[in-house]
Amino acid sequence: MKKNLLPGVRLALALEQMGPSAIKLGQLLATRPDILGPEVARGLETLQDRLPPFPEAEARRIVESELSRPLDKIFATFGPPVAAASIAQVHEADTTDDPPRHVAVKILRPGIEAEFVRDFEAFRLAADMAERFSAEGRRLRLRTLVETLAASVALELDLRMEAAAASELAQNTKADQAFHVPAVDWSRTASQVCTSEWVDGSVLRDAQTLAAAGHDPKRIAVSVLRIFLTQALRDGFFHADMPRILAAVRAVSLGLMPQIGSSSSSSLGAVASAMPISSSATSP
């Protein structure tokens, strides 16, 4: 590993070499520049959508196995991967429908389930040892933390859960003009494959690209805040991975979709009512 690399990039490379579970930890830390500092957090962002893809031939095999049809009977065109992360990668494709539809095909990495089982066993052992010999480990309840992360990852490893979350979010927000959820193609979706409407845009965390495309980052930030509060307070079901929102605003990755109850919703409403939002910064 090169010593002249930025600290965040060196950490990202180390976590990548440790495997998918360590990568998930890095992805979490990338969203917390208040803990690591903005420079390290920016380095960890490489874990979110710029990992080396697995071979296209393997992706084609998984699609055919999951959907029980030859690939050319499912997609008229099927391109190389356009993005790859710790759990899955995305391919651009066109369906065989008449007329064809332009879609994004998300495919789980081969063998990812077994890798997570192995890694979480090691995490559990480390957490048990820390809680046994460290008061700080017991205070942090590290075993509970590991089990919570394991349960969250288990949901992400079945892409039908993400597709279901997308469908529910789309239903909840169908009248919200400022927000769009790509439609799921359920006939081309299975546990390891999720097909949805293709959308173009710029990711929210890249303010310079947003400005260059003619968007006002401040107005978008206000719009995203309003969307989040509307989803959380009105529906109790919201998109929790805001860096993976496009500037339109469109939700493109729905692996993290928590629900909140009425008590939490009331508390959040009280906090929201105390937050000043300038009337000059309206949603785009």
C-alpha positions as CSV (number, residue, x, y, z in Angstrom):
1,M,0.0,0.0,0.0
2,K,1.4,3.4,-1.0
3,K,2.4,5.6,1.9
4,N,1.7,8.8,-0.1
5,L,-2.0,8.1,-0.4
6,L,-4.5,10.1,1.7
7,P,-5.4,8.5,5.1
8,G,-9.0,7.9,4.0
9,V,-7.9,6.2,0.8
10,R,-5.4,4.0,2.7
11,L,-8.2,3.0,5.1
12,A,-10.6,2.2,2.2
13,L,-8.0,0.0,0.6
14,A,-7.3,-1.8,3.8
15,L,-11.1,-2.4,4.4
16,E,-11.5,-3.6,0.9
17,Q,-8.8,-6.2,1.4
18,M,-10.5,-7.4,4.6
19,G,-13.7,-8.4,2.8
20,P,-17.4,-7.4,2.4
21,S,-18.2,-7.0,6.1
22,A,-15.4,-4.6,6.7
23,I,-16.5,-2.7,3.6
24,K,-20.0,-2.3,5.1
25,L,-18.4,-0.9,8.2
26,G,-16.4,1.5,6.0
27,Q,-19.5,2.6,4.2
28,L,-21.1,3.4,7.5
29,L,-18.1,5.5,8.6
30,A,-18.1,7.3,5.2
31,T,-21.4,8.9,6.2
32,R,-20.0,10.3,9.4
33,P,-17.4,13.0,8.6
34,D,-18.2,14.4,12.1
35,I,-16.4,11.4,13.6
36,L,-13.6,10.8,11.1
37,G,-13.2,14.2,9.6
38,P,-14.2,15.2,6.0
39,E,-10.9,14.1,4.4
40,V,-11.0,10.5,5.7
41,A,-14.8,10.3,5.0
42,R,-14.3,11.3,1.4
43,G,-11.6,8.6,1.0
44,L,-14.0,6.0,2.3
45,E,-16.6,7.0,-0.3
46,T,-14.7,4.9,-2.8
47,L,-16.2,1.9,-1.0
48,Q,-19.7,3.0,-1.9
49,D,-19.8,2.7,-5.6
50,R,-16.4,2.2,-7.2
51,L,-15.2,-1.2,-6.3
52,P,-13.8,-3.7,-8.8
53,P,-16.6,-5.5,-10.6
54,F,-16.9,-9.3,-10.9
55,P,-16.8,-10.7,-14.4
56,E,-19.6,-10.0,-16.8
57,A,-19.8,-13.7,-17.7
58,E,-20.6,-14.5,-14.1
59,A,-23.2,-11.8,-13.9
60,R,-24.9,-13.3,-17.0
61,R,-24.8,-16.8,-15.4
62,I,-26.5,-15.5,-12.2
63,V,-29.3,-13.7,-14.2
64,E,-30.1,-16.8,-16.2
65,S,-30.0,-19.1,-13.1
66,E,-32.2,-16.7,-11.0
67,L,-34.7,-16.0,-13.7
68,S,-34.7,-19.5,-15.3
69,R,-34.4,-18.2,-18.8
70,P,-31.7,-17.6,-21.4
71,L,-30.4,-14.0,-21.1
72,D,-31.4,-13.1,-24.7
73,K,-35.0,-14.0,-23.8
74,I,-34.9,-11.5,-20.9
75,F,-32.8,-8.6,-22.2
76,A,-32.3,-7.4,-25.8
77,T,-29.1,-5.8,-24.7
78,F,-27.0,-6.3,-21.5
79,G,-24.0,-4.1,-21.0
80,P,-20.9,-4.3,-18.8
81,P,-21.1,-3.3,-15.1
82,V,-21.5,0.5,-14.6
83,A,-21.1,0.4,-10.8
84,A,-19.9,-2.1,-8.3
85,A,-20.1,-2.1,-4.5
86,S,-19.5,-4.5,-1.6
87,I,-22.7,-6.5,-2.1
88,A,-23.8,-6.1,-5.7
89,Q,-23.1,-4.5,-9.0
90,V,-25.3,-2.8,-11.6
91,H,-25.6,-3.4,-15.4
92,E,-27.3,-1.2,-18.0
93,A,-29.7,-3.2,-20.1
94,D,-32.8,-3.0,-22.4
95,T,-35.7,-5.4,-22.1
96,T,-37.1,-7.6,-24.8
97,D,-40.5,-5.9,-24.5
98,D,-42.0,-4.0,-27.5
99,P,-41.1,-1.3,-27.2
100,P,-38.0,-2.1,-25.1
101,R,-37.5,-0.5,-21.7
102,H,-34.2,0.9,-20.5
103,V,-33.4,-0.7,-17.1
104,A,-30.8,-1.1,-14.4
105,V,-30.0,-4.7,-13.4
106,K,-28.6,-5.1,-9.9
107,I,-26.9,-8.5,-9.3
108,L,-25.5,-9.9,-6.0
109,R,-21.8,-10.7,-5.9
110,P,-21.3,-14.5,-6.2
111,G,-20.6,-16.2,-2.9
112,I,-21.4,-13.1,-0.9
113,E,-23.7,-14.9,1.6
114,A,-21.0,-17.3,2.6
115,E,-18.4,-14.5,3.0
116,F,-20.7,-12.6,5.3
117,V,-21.4,-15.7,7.4
118,R,-17.7,-16.3,7.9
119,D,-16.9,-12.6,8.6
120,F,-19.7,-12.2,11.1
121,E,-18.6,-15.3,13.0
122,A,-15.2,-13.5,13.5
123,F,-17.0,-10.3,14.5
124,R,-19.1,-12.1,17.1
125,L,-16.0,-13.7,18.6
126,A,-14.2,-10.4,18.7
127,A,-17.2,-8.7,20.3
128,D,-17.6,-11.5,22.9
129,M,-13.9,-11.2,23.8
130,A,-14.1,-7.4,24.1
131,E,-17.2,-7.6,26.3
132,R,-15.6,-10.3,28.5
133,F,-12.4,-8.4,29.2
134,S,-13.3,-4.7,28.7
135,A,-15.8,-2.5,30.6
136,E,-15.8,-0.2,27.6
137,G,-16.8,-3.2,25.4
138,R,-19.6,-4.1,27.7
139,R,-20.8,-0.5,27.8
140,L,-20.9,-0.3,24.0
141,R,-22.8,-3.7,23.8
142,L,-20.6,-4.8,20.9
143,R,-22.3,-8.2,20.5
144,T,-25.7,-6.4,20.1
145,L,-24.1,-4.1,17.6
146,V,-22.8,-7.0,15.6
147,E,-26.2,-8.8,15.6
148,T,-27.9,-5.6,14.5
149,L,-25.5,-5.2,11.6
150,A,-25.9,-8.9,10.7
151,A,-29.7,-8.6,10.6
152,S,-29.4,-5.5,8.4
153,V,-27.0,-7.1,6.0
154,A,-29.3,-10.2,5.8
155,L,-32.1,-8.1,4.4
156,E,-29.7,-6.5,1.8
157,L,-28.7,-10.0,0.6
158,D,-32.2,-10.7,-0.7
159,L,-32.9,-8.2,-3.4
160,R,-36.6,-8.9,-3.3
161,M,-36.6,-7.0,0.0
162,E,-35.1,-4.0,-1.7
163,A,-37.6,-4.3,-4.6
164,A,-40.5,-4.5,-2.1
165,A,-39.2,-1.4,-0.3
166,A,-39.0,0.4,-3.6
167,S,-42.6,-0.5,-4.4
168,E,-43.9,0.6,-1.0
169,L,-42.0,3.9,-1.2
170,A,-43.3,4.5,-4.7
171,Q,-46.8,3.9,-3.5
172,N,-46.4,6.3,-0.6
173,T,-44.9,9.0,-2.7
174,K,-46.8,8.7,-6.0
175,A,-48.4,12.2,-5.5
176,D,-45.1,13.8,-4.4
177,Q,-43.9,15.7,-7.5
178,A,-40.4,16.4,-6.1
179,F,-39.6,12.7,-5.6
180,H,-39.5,9.7,-8.0
181,V,-38.8,6.0,-7.3
182,P,-37.6,4.0,-10.3
183,A,-40.3,1.3,-11.1
184,V,-39.4,-2.3,-10.3
185,D,-39.7,-4.9,-13.0
186,W,-40.9,-7.8,-10.9
187,S,-40.9,-10.2,-13.8
188,R,-37.1,-9.7,-14.0
189,T,-36.5,-9.7,-10.2
190,A,-35.4,-12.5,-7.9
191,S,-33.4,-13.0,-4.7
192,Q,-30.1,-12.2,-6.4
193,V,-31.3,-10.0,-9.3
194,C,-33.3,-6.8,-9.1
195,T,-34.4,-5.0,-12.3
196,S,-35.7,-1.4,-12.2
197,E,-36.3,1.6,-14.4
198,W,-33.0,3.3,-15.5
199,V,-32.6,6.9,-14.3
200,D,-29.8,9.4,-15.0
201,G,-28.6,12.1,-12.6
202,S,-25.8,13.3,-10.3
203,V,-25.3,12.0,-6.8
204,L,-26.1,14.5,-4.0
205,R,-22.8,14.4,-2.3
206,D,-21.0,15.8,-5.3
207,A,-21.9,19.5,-4.9
208,Q,-19.5,20.7,-7.7
209,T,-21.1,18.3,-10.3
210,L,-24.5,19.5,-9.2
211,A,-23.6,23.1,-9.7
212,A,-21.9,22.4,-13.1
213,A,-25.2,20.7,-14.2
214,G,-27.1,23.8,-13.4
215,H,-28.6,22.7,-10.0
216,D,-28.6,24.8,-6.9
217,P,-27.2,22.6,-4.1
218,K,-28.8,24.6,-1.4
219,R,-32.2,24.3,-2.9
220,I,-31.7,20.6,-3.4
221,A,-30.6,20.2,0.2
222,V,-33.8,21.9,1.4
223,S,-35.9,19.7,-0.9
224,V,-34.2,16.5,0.4
225,L,-34.8,17.6,4.0
226,R,-38.4,18.2,3.3
227,I,-38.7,14.8,1.5
228,F,-37.1,13.0,4.4
229,L,-39.4,14.7,7.0
230,T,-42.5,14.1,4.9
231,Q,-41.7,10.4,4.5
232,A,-40.7,9.9,8.1
233,L,-43.6,11.9,9.7
234,R,-46.4,11.2,7.2
235,D,-45.6,7.5,6.3
236,G,-43.2,6.3,9.0
237,F,-41.2,4.7,6.1
238,F,-38.3,6.6,4.6
239,H,-35.1,6.5,2.5
240,A,-32.2,6.3,5.0
241,D,-29.3,6.4,2.6
242,M,-29.5,10.0,1.3
243,P,-26.1,10.0,-0.4
244,R,-27.6,7.5,-3.0
245,I,-30.2,10.0,-4.1
246,L,-29.9,11.7,-7.5
247,A,-30.5,15.4,-8.0
248,A,-33.9,15.0,-9.7
249,V,-34.7,14.0,-6.7
250,R,-34.8,10.2,-7.5
251,A,-34.2,7.3,-5.1
252,V,-31.8,4.8,-6.7
253,S,-30.7,2.5,-3.9
254,L,-33.2,1.3,-1.4
255,G,-31.4,-1.2,0.8
256,L,-31.8,1.0,3.9
257,M,-35.5,1.7,4.4
258,P,-36.4,1.8,8.1
259,Q,-39.8,2.3,9.7
260,I,-40.6,4.4,12.7
261,G,-43.6,4.1,15.1
262,S,-46.0,6.9,16.2
263,S,-44.0,7.7,19.3
264,S,-40.8,8.3,17.4
265,S,-42.7,10.1,14.7
266,S,-44.1,12.5,17.3
267,S,-40.6,13.2,18.7
268,L,-39.2,13.8,15.3
269,G,-42.1,16.1,14.5
270,A,-41.3,18.2,17.6
271,V,-37.6,18.4,16.5
272,A,-38.6,19.3,12.9
273,S,-41.0,22.1,14.1
274,A,-38.0,23.8,15.8
275,M,-35.9,23.8,12.7
276,P,-35.9,27.0,10.7
277,I,-36.0,26.6,6.9
278,S,-35.6,29.8,5.0
279,S,-38.5,30.6,2.8
280,S,-36.1,31.9,0.1
281,A,-34.7,28.3,-0.3
282,T,-37.6,26.6,-2.0
283,S,-37.6,23.1,-3.4
284,P,-36.5,22.8,-7.0
